[in-house]
Amino acid sequence: METETTSRACTSFWASFYRARQSLPNIVEGNVIWNALEGIYAVADAIVRNNIVFNSGTGLSLYGHDQVPQMKNITAVNNTLYKNDDGVFMRWGSSATNMILANNAIYSASKNALNLSGSVGTFTANYVEGKSDRALDGVAFIAGGSSSAAFVDPANNDFGPQIGSRLIGLANSAYTPPADFNTNSRRSPYDVGAYETDGSAFNPGWRITAGFKELAPPAADTIPPTIRITAPLPGTTVFKTQTLTISAEASDNVGVVGVRFWLDGTDLKPEDLTAPYSITLNMSKISVGTHTLTAVARDAAGNSTTSSPVSITVSKR
């Protein structure tokens, strides 16, 4: 009985997939390929997901082969393709069936991101930088901005989406794999490309270097931030005719992602993402009496700490 197969090699390979009697597709997943002529080549009966291909001739090669009578049943989703001569080189004609290209991050500035030559199929939520022979319609193919804004450090092979990246939370959930490149579970709203950030400001798994999968991923960060409100001082009286600046100091062993300020258990919004952390509050909207201020700091690993409360008094004058 034939079974599902998974490839996790870190080398370039030729992957033409076809089987006469097949019950499950081949799965090509979790590969990192660079400096290759062709990254991943798939013709039929394959799921190509959570791969990273960069600095190669092609990222995904999706075209026919003499030994395969029909192109069919290809799902290429959540791959990250960077600085390839052709990000996606595709030739899906009208006879191709059940062909899906979704949630891919395709960044080839000054090169061909999309070389599709009239191909047909199901296309959705592919984010693109570079030359394209297909219009970026905002649905199938979407302008992804620059790679420097999309990824943490693409020049040093860190393709995790950075804070504010257009790749975060905008994948089509209908085609999202259950896990990402690091084998971490994906969580809604899902990210485009090979990584799921889940609020992290850095890649919480494998770092791409020569022989990188021979090393264990870094230990999880379990140390929460520290935080204290520095202004106003406890017992401060504020008039309803004034505005109040609330400030806090926060630190973390890795880094503080953001600080939120709360009044009587209500989030004042928005979260302050950069130090020094502060927010300005219009006191005319706050009732006369005693109120409690707190601040919450969080880090990229999801650890958070709430400050000690500070009480203030609001007066009509």
Secondary structure, DSSP 4 states (H G I P E B T S, - for coil): ----EEE--SS--------SS-SS-EEEES-EEES-SEEEE--EEEEEES-EEESSSEEEEE---TT-S--EEEEEES-EEES-SEEEEE---TT-EEEEEES-EEEEEEEEEEE-TT--SEEE-EEEEEEESS---SSSEEE---HHHHEEEGGGTEEEEPTT-TTTT-S-GGG--SB-TTSPBP-SSPPSSS---TT-SS--S---STTGGGSPPPPP--PPPEEEEEESPTTEEEETTSEEEEEEEEE-SS-EEEEEEEETTEE-SPPB-SSSEEEEEEGGGSPSEEEEEEEEEEETTS-EEEPPPEEEEEE--
